[in-house]
Amino acid sequence: MSRDEKYMRSALEQAKKAGQTGEVPVGAVVVCGDNIIGTGFNKRESHKNALCHAELEAINEACKSIGGWRLGQCELYVTLEPCPMCAGAVINSRIKRVVYGACDRLSGACGSVTDLFSLPCGHNPECRGGVLENECSAVLSDFFGKLRKSTETGQKTALIFALDGTLWDSTAQAVPAWNSVLKEYGLEISAEKKRKLTGYTLTEAAAKLFPSLSDDTAEEIMKKCHKTEIGFLSKNGGILYPEAENTLKELSKKYMLFLVGSSTGYLEAFFTAHGLRQYFDDYASNEKTGLTTQENIRLLMRRNKIRRAFFVGNSEHDRVSSECAGVPFIYASYGSGKPKALRLSIDRLSELPVLLENLT
Ligand SMILES: [Zn+2]
């Protein structure tokens, strides 16, 4: 890590503090030699003051640290290109060098809109932009993405995923777990048969799988299978479909994302094994709510005040649930192995953002 990157990381830490308090996340540090002598983050909203930009906060603290206004030996690191006010403060405090991360195409005064440092104002600081640019931009775009979602109340669009066959395929992992239990009873299940149980509750699945066994025995076996499977999946995960994380990340900036499934432990195993909880706003399982899939779709919409949603699934059970919930169905053909059969279909998970772009 270069010296500039090191101090830009410190500025990024400051930016995150601003984001946590609901401010536009911009952070800055003033460095003198090898010491940070001033830090600041945007506090415009909390202080109700247009002057409270990160750079001014950091410069203010630096002046106090050295007991004077001349910062000729100092450098300013800031995550976003300074505005005219802050660039003016840099000139006035004689800061020798400015390093920024992301460009500000709307009000950047270090080259984007204007370049105050090149004017004959008696002091021309050196300037370097684009240090850790991607990270600095991501902090801002994440913030504005979340803000967009939370301010468009009543107009928010949600995407509700049926976990199996849309985001991951857990069959290959689950079948050995099930068979480790079933062999005690002289039974066995194939991957194909297991796949057909998707979307059913344990009781429904038990009745389908072991019609000749008593209800109690069938359910007891199913519970054991399920418990073993959850343990296995929490640890090892399933097979995510290509581009799953990138697609969820992209979609989460624009839509609220929900997940539905038959059992609670199963959804949590997915979150735990793949670290994807951060992209989802809410989830519901039939087991926990005691509701059907279609009722859970309505429940998630109600408790998040959603008027418009799409349900992404891969089975006939999913399609019917979607129809009963009154929500358009998007058919994930890659999860069923069957070709596109419906108007709203995707052959790859990564096609979803473009499909939605054309619909919303
Ligand atoms: Zn500023």
Residues whose N, C-alpha, C, O or C-beta is under 5 A from the ligand:
A	BS01	ZN	H53 P82 C83 M85 C86
